[in-house]
Structures are given as structure tokens and as C-alpha cells.
Amino acid sequence: MRALVAVLLLSLSACATVPVGPPRLVWSDEFDGPAIDPEKWSFDVDCWGGGNDERQCYTDRTKNARIEDGVLVIEAHREAFTGPAVHATMITPENAGTTQTKPFTSAKLLTRGKAAWTYGRISVRAELPQGQGTWPAIWMLPEDWSRGKWPLPGEIDIMEAVNLGVPCATCPGGRENTVLGTLHFGDLLPNNKHRGDETPYPPILSGFHTYTLDWTPEEMVWTVDGTVFARRQRGDWYTAAAPNDPDAPFDAPFHLILNLAIGGRLPEGRGTGGVDETGFPKRMRVDWVRVWQCGPEAGNRSACAR
């Protein structure tokens, strides 16, 4: 596996301050096979819009997600497509079978039902698309929703970037080049909360970069290529579902999500506005995904610390 030994050595160094044993690579996908591994990934298939007025339908077609030369390609196309109007978890007798049509297609891959973790180091090496309205993301949602509706069980956004390369008067170099790391928590809408940081990182505009979350009970640290761009500590989050638990909601298993959205309130409200329909298809490419946990048994209560 490419560079795996080097990365493991870096992780060993990073966990040196944790007296619970060396890190262990507990899950990975190097995308070296001929096709996306169904034992590791599932797809969301819908035209719901993610609750953010996104303009894409997510499909499980190879046109939108496939392996090419050892890299996962998530590809968005400008094409009218009709699919389920709601997410699979939102289907009721009243809306079952309803559809809607969107002007773009893309893909969302998830480890839901296949792999989830509580604490650890989650690291993804990816190359991101550019253009007004593009919204690539690496993020996590809870495996168990017994604490209630979003955001009571929490949401962890490891990396989001919108409108990369678009003219930006306040960005270094004059083009949008910021990376975001965010937590969602608190109470039900409209009393939900989020805390995050948005940091310029000009190298993001070309090539592959490594986005990492180090997640412990005490804190979360976001890095890109080893540079910290966000940090949150216990006390910065809470959930109304467990108000006396200082670790909640980020003390439970979360699964990983990789997706490329087109449009939505966040990108369309920034940059030059809306969605630039030129330059499609847009591609998010992922070289690898790796998850480590520290401790004698690499259990869910231990994590790699910085």
C-alpha cells in the first residue's frame, strides 16, 4: 500500500504522548481494487438536497463514483435526473414513491452499517474540485440516532470547502482557498449550534492533500497536511439529549461520509453566488482513507493524540 509504512510511523510519533500503547490501523481503503468495495461502502440514492437545497441527485452509478488508477473518483455531472424526493430514512406512507428532478448528479459514499468509530484518527488524502457552487465534504454522522433527530446526536465535519478558485477579495492570492472544520450539536432546530473554523490554505487549489481529525474525549483537532486549522475542547459542545454528559454527543460511534454536493445554501450564498454551470464534470478524487485508534486493544475509548 502506497506510503502506508511512512504514515504508520508518523502516527506512532503522534501518539507518543499517550501512555496506552501504540496506534493501530483499524480500517482503511487504498482504492487499489477494480471497483468500489461494497463491504466497506454504501451509497445514498436520492434527490433530497441534503436539507440544504443542494441541486444534485445522488446516484450509485459508475458514472458518478468509480475507481480509476487506484483512486476513488466522485464525479458530478450537469444533467437532469429524477430520483427519490426524500432520503431513505425519511420515507413515510405519505411520501413513499415521490420523486423530484434535479439539474446535476453526483455521489455520496458512506460506511454506515459497515464501519463506525468512537475516537481515533481519521485521515483522508483527497484532491478537490473548483468552481462556484462546488461543495466537497469529508464528514461523519452518528451510527445510532437514539438520542433523537439532528443535531442532538451530533455531526462532525472533517473537511468542507466551497467555491474553490472563485475570485475572493479577502483570500490570499485573490481566490477562494479556505478549508472548514465544524461540529454541529445542541438542541433541535432552531436552537441548534455549530462551532467551527475556516482557514485559508492556498495549496488546496492544486493536487492531493491530507485532511485529518484527531478525536479524543478531551478535544478534537483538525489538520490539513499536518497544519492545525481547527481545534475544539470538551466544554465547547453539548447536547440537550444528555445535558449532564460533558462528552456527549461525541462519545458514540460515527460513520464516515465522502460526497460532492453541487449548490446549496452555503456555496450559493458566497463567492459570486449561485452555481456556475460551466466546466463540468467536476471531480473529487480520494487516494486513500485510513482510521487509527490507540491503546492496547485499539478500543473505542482510546485515540491518537497530538
Disulfide bonds with the S-S distance in Angstrom:
Cys47-Cys57 1.91
Cys168-Cys171 2.10
